[in-house]
Amino acid sequence: MDIQKLTIPLSDISASNWMFAAAAALVAYVVMHGAVILFRRQLAKITEDGRPDRLAAEMLRATLARTSNIAVVLTALLIGLTVLDLPPPWDERVRHLWFIALGAQLALYLDRAISVGAQRYFRAHSRDPAVPSTVAHTLMTWAIKTVLWVVFLLAVLSNLGINVTTLIASLGIGGIAVALAAQNILGDLFASLAIAMDKPFEVGDSISVNGMSGSVEHVGLKTTRIRADSGEQIVIGNAELLKHTLRNFKRMTNRRVQFALKIDPGTSAKLAARIPNVLRGIIEQQKGVRFDRAHLKVVGQDALEFDIVFHVLDPAYSKYMDAQQAILLATMEAFDDMGVSTVGAAQHVLIERIAAAAPDVVGPRKPALHSLPGSRGQPA
């Protein structure tokens, strides 16, 4: 009986009405399809001419490329059905189809716009424009697209008359349960998002964290892979990585070097006063090195200690080692010419014999060894 109520009114529609609807659908398809093609060609001309709105035209052109032929055909058919004199049950169904068709096409447009926009954004903010940040691109695109399609699905269900309030509440409770069960995974996921947004390091940077040092090879959704200086690959969770203080050597503008030189404490004050100027001249002769200071820091019984600081303008580790080696070798030559010794204070061993007045009490005589650091005279 219900089928008859649905089919009998449709049979009452005249043939001329059906023909007019078919013609309207055909014309609508041709017009929409042609309009999309012409609009994309116009956007291509704007892009080739290099006009100020070129970037917007490129993005809009890429978005229109996501036009679905199925959506165009369905929209044309719905236009044809609109001109029919449909009974009440069918006109409501057509309205639902309108919402689904237009909503799906709009979601496809937004999906493509998100992809293109995210790609352009991360290319513009990446050190290497040819390689956008993988983590940022993946996370941001995935999160926004997920929200988009969930909202579209809930809107379709609501339009069909389904109560989505209970569904949303169930999803919320289920989300809380999943979050509690996978909190470690979610912690690493949010940590990777923090790395992508804050960018404490990027792929290719040389870093040191928790006693480990190496270059970053890959930053994933859960782990970061580091190629250690010793050759092995280190895999560490993103959340664990962010718990420790991290040093990024690649972002050094220059390298500060501080070291100490110790010389013989018997060096005269007049000769020791010449050493800072000699060190300054040696450091200033090196290319790519900026002298900071050289001072006598400690006067002790064991040695005279000089504190030297300079900056290597190229932060590369090899450049630092080359500069320090050249400075140390030149310093050794200068000390030889000046007669300055880097040997510490001499140590003399004194041997004393104890006269045994009472051998049965004191025991056999044994030499006593004493080391007197810094002693220069002979024992009395």
C-alpha positions in Angstrom: 0.0 0.0 0.0 2.9 2.4 0.8 4.5 1.6 -2.5 1.4 2.5 -4.4 1.2 5.8 -2.5 4.7 6.6 -3.6 4.5 5.4 -7.2 1.0 6.3 -8.3 1.6 10.1 -8.0 4.8 9.8 -10.1 2.8 8.2 -12.8 0.5 11.2 -12.9 3.4 13.5 -14.1 2.9 14.2 -17.8 5.4 13.2 -20.5 5.9 16.9 -21.4 6.9 17.6 -17.8 9.4 14.7 -17.9 10.9 16.0 -21.2 11.1 19.5 -19.9 12.9 18.2 -16.7 15.4 16.2 -18.9 16.1 19.2 -21.0 16.7 21.4 -18.0 19.0 18.8 -16.5 21.0 18.6 -19.8 21.3 22.4 -20.1 22.3 22.7 -16.4 25.1 20.1 -16.9 26.4 21.9 -20.0 26.3 25.3 -18.4 28.0 24.2 -15.1 30.7 22.1 -16.9 31.5 24.9 -19.3 31.5 27.5 -16.6 34.1 25.5 -14.6 36.3 25.1 -17.6 36.1 28.8 -18.6 36.8 29.9 -15.0 39.9 27.7 -14.8 41.2 29.0 -18.1 40.7 32.6 -16.9 42.6 31.8 -13.7 45.4 30.2 -15.7 45.8 33.5 -17.7 46.0 35.5 -14.4 48.7 33.1 -13.2 50.8 33.4 -16.4 50.5 37.2 -16.6 52.1 37.5 -13.1 49.4 39.8 -11.7 49.4 40.7 -8.0 46.6 38.3 -7.3 48.5 35.5 -8.9 48.9 33.4 -5.7 45.2 33.6 -5.0 44.4 32.6 -8.6 46.8 29.6 -8.3 45.1 28.4 -5.1 41.6 28.9 -6.5 42.6 27.1 -9.7 44.0 24.1 -7.8 40.8 24.1 -5.7 38.5 24.0 -8.7 40.5 21.1 -10.1 38.8 19.0 -7.4 35.4 19.5 -9.0 33.7 16.1 -9.1 31.9 15.1 -12.3 29.6 13.0 -10.2 28.6 16.0 -8.2 28.0 18.0 -11.4 25.8 15.3 -12.9 23.9 14.9 -9.7 23.4 18.6 -9.4 22.1 18.7 -13.0 19.7 15.9 -12.3 18.4 17.6 -9.2 17.8 20.8 -11.2 15.7 18.7 -13.6 13.8 17.1 -10.7 13.1 20.5 -9.2 11.0 21.5 -12.2 8.8 18.4 -11.8 5.6 18.5 -9.9 6.7 16.0 -7.3 4.3 14.8 -4.5 5.2 15.7 -0.8 7.3 12.6 0.0 9.6 13.1 -3.0 10.2 16.8 -2.8 11.6 16.3 0.7 13.9 13.6 -0.5 15.1 15.9 -3.3 15.9 18.6 -0.7 18.0 16.0 1.2 19.8 15.1 -2.0 20.5 18.8 -2.7 22.1 19.2 0.7 24.2 16.0 0.3 25.4 16.9 -3.2 26.3 20.5 -2.6 27.8 19.7 0.9 29.9 16.9 -0.5 31.2 19.2 -3.3 31.9 22.0 -0.9 33.8 19.6 1.4 35.9 18.4 -1.6 36.7 22.0 -2.4 37.7 22.7 1.2 39.7 19.5 1.4 41.8 20.6 -1.6 42.1 24.2 -0.3 43.5 22.8 3.0 46.0 20.7 1.2 47.2 23.5 -1.1 47.2 26.2 1.6 49.1 24.0 4.1 51.7 23.1 1.5 52.2 26.7 0.5 52.4 27.8 4.1 55.1 25.3 5.1 57.1 25.9 2.0 57.1 29.6 2.7 58.3 29.0 6.3 60.7 26.2 5.6 64.5 26.7 5.3 64.5 24.5 2.2 61.4 25.6 0.1 61.6 22.4 -1.9 61.1 20.2 1.3 58.3 21.4 3.6 58.3 20.2 7.2 56.9 16.6 7.1 55.6 16.6 10.7 53.9 20.0 10.5 52.4 19.2 7.1 51.1 15.8 8.1 49.7 16.8 11.4 48.0 20.0 10.5 46.5 18.7 7.3 45.3 15.5 8.9 43.8 17.3 11.9 41.9 20.0 9.9 40.7 17.5 7.3 39.4 15.1 10.0 37.4 17.9 11.6 36.1 19.0 8.2 34.7 15.5 7.2 33.4 14.8 10.7 31.4 18.0 10.7 30.1 17.2 7.2 29.0 13.7 8.2 27.2 15.1 11.3 25.5 17.7 9.2 24.3 15.1 6.7 22.9 12.9 9.5 21.2 15.9 11.1 19.7 16.9 7.8 18.3 13.4 7.4 16.5 13.7 10.7 18.9 11.7 12.9 19.5 13.0 16.4 23.3 13.5 16.5 23.4 14.8 20.1 23.6 11.3 21.5 26.2 10.3 18.9 28.4 13.3 19.7 28.1 12.5 23.5 29.1 8.8 22.7 32.0 10.0 20.6 33.2 12.2 23.5 33.1 9.4 26.0 34.8 7.0 23.6 37.4 9.6 22.9 38.2 10.0 26.6 38.5 6.2 27.0 40.8 6.0 24.0 42.9 8.9 25.3 43.4 7.3 28.7 44.3 4.0 27.1 46.8 5.5 24.6 48.1 8.5 26.6 51.7 7.6 25.9 51.0 7.5 22.2 49.0 10.7 22.4 51.8 12.3 24.4 54.3 11.6 21.7 51.8 12.8 19.1 51.2 16.2 20.8 55.0 16.4 21.4 55.5 16.0 17.6 53.0 18.8 17.1 54.9 21.0 19.5 58.1 20.2 17.6 56.4 21.1 14.3 55.1 24.4 15.5 57.9 25.6 17.8 60.7 24.1 15.7 63.4 23.6 18.3 65.2 21.6 15.6 64.7 20.4 12.0 65.8 17.5 9.9 69.5 17.9 9.3 70.3 19.9 12.5 73.1 18.7 14.7 71.8 18.4 18.3 72.9 17.1 21.7 70.3 15.8 24.2 70.6 13.7 27.4 74.3 12.9 26.7 73.6 11.9 23.1 74.7 13.9 20.1 74.2 13.5 16.3 72.2 14.8 13.4 68.4 14.6 13.0 67.4 12.2 10.3 63.6 12.0 10.6 60.9 13.5 12.8 57.8 11.3 12.9 54.5 11.3 14.6 55.8 9.3 17.6 59.6 9.1 17.4 62.5 11.1 16.3 65.5 9.4 14.6 69.0 10.7 15.3 72.2 9.6 13.5 74.7 9.5 16.3 78.2 10.9 15.8 79.5 7.3 16.4 77.4 6.0 13.5 74.5 4.2 15.0 70.9 5.4 14.7 69.1 6.5 17.9 65.3 6.3 18.1 63.7 8.4 20.9 60.1 9.2 21.7 59.1 12.8 21.0 57.7 13.3 24.5 60.9 11.9 26.1 63.0 14.1 23.8 61.3 17.3 24.9 61.8 16.5 28.6 65.5 17.2 28.4 67.5 20.3 27.6 68.4 20.2 24.0 71.4 21.9 22.3 71.1 22.8 18.6 74.6 23.3 17.2 73.5 24.1 13.7 71.9 27.3 14.8 75.2 28.6 16.3 76.3 31.9 14.7 79.8 31.4 16.1 81.6 29.1 18.5 83.1 30.4 21.8 86.2 28.5 22.9 87.7 28.8 26.3 90.8 26.8 27.5 93.6 27.1 30.0 97.4 27.0 29.6 99.6 26.1 32.6 103.3 27.0 32.7 106.2 26.5 35.1 105.5 28.4 38.4 109.2 29.4 38.5 108.6 31.7 35.4 109.5 35.3 36.2 106.8 37.9 36.5 108.4 39.9 33.7 108.3 37.0 31.3 104.8 36.0 32.4 103.5 39.5 31.7 104.5 39.1 28.0 102.4 35.9 27.5 98.9 37.5 27.2 100.1 39.8 24.4 101.9 36.9 22.6 98.7 34.8 22.8 96.6 37.7 21.5 98.9 38.1 18.5 98.8 34.4 17.7 95.0 34.3 17.8 94.5 37.4 15.8 96.6 36.0 13.0 94.2 33.1 12.5 91.5 33.5 9.7 87.9 33.4 10.9 88.8 33.8 14.5 88.0 36.7 16.8 90.2 37.3 19.9 88.3 37.9 23.2 90.7 37.9 26.1 93.8 36.2 27.7 94.6 36.7 31.4 96.8 35.2 34.1 94.1 33.5 36.2 95.8 31.5 38.9 99.2 31.7 40.6 99.8 28.5 42.4 102.6 26.3 43.7 102.1 23.8 40.9 101.7 26.1 37.9 100.8 29.5 36.6 97.5 29.2 34.8 96.4 31.5 31.9 92.7 31.7 30.8 92.2 32.2 27.1 88.9 32.9 25.2 88.4 33.4 21.5 85.5 32.9 19.0 85.5 30.9 15.8 83.2 32.7 13.4 82.3 29.5 11.5 80.3 27.2 13.9 81.4 24.0 12.1 83.1 21.6 14.4 86.0 20.9 12.0 86.7 24.7 11.7 86.8 24.9 15.5 89.3 22.0 15.7 91.5 23.4 12.9 91.7 26.9 14.6 92.4 25.5 18.1 95.1 23.2 16.7 96.8 26.1 14.8 96.7 28.3 17.9 98.2 25.6 20.2 101.0 24.7 17.8 101.9 28.4 17.4 101.8 28.8 21.1 104.2 25.9 21.6 106.7 27.5 19.1 106.4 30.9 20.8 107.0 29.4 24.2 110.1 27.7 22.9 111.4 31.0 21.6 110.7 32.7 24.9 112.1 30.0 27.0 108.8 29.3 28.8 108.3 25.8 30.0 104.9 24.1 30.4 106.3 21.5 32.7 104.9 21.7 36.2 106.9 22.2 39.4 109.7 19.7 40.0 109.3 17.2 42.8 112.2 16.1 44.8 112.2 12.9 46.9 113.9 13.1 50.3 115.3 9.9 51.9 115.7 10.1 55.6 117.3 7.4 57.8 116.0 7.0 61.4 118.7 6.2 63.9 117.5 3.1 65.8 118.4 3.8 69.5 116.2 0.9 70.5 115.9 -1.7 67.8 113.8 -4.0 69.8 111.2 -1.2 70.2 111.4 0.8 67.0 112.1 -2.2 64.8 114.4 -2.5 61.8 115.5 0.7 60.2 113.5 1.6 57.1 113.9 4.6 54.8 111.0 7.1 54.8 109.8 8.5 51.5 108.3 12.0 51.4 107.2 13.8 48.3 107.4 17.6 48.6 105.7 19.2 45.7 107.2 22.6 44.7 110.4 22.0 46.7 113.5 23.4 45.0 116.3 23.3 47.6 118.3 20.4 49.0 117.3 19.0 52.4 119.2 20.3 55.4 
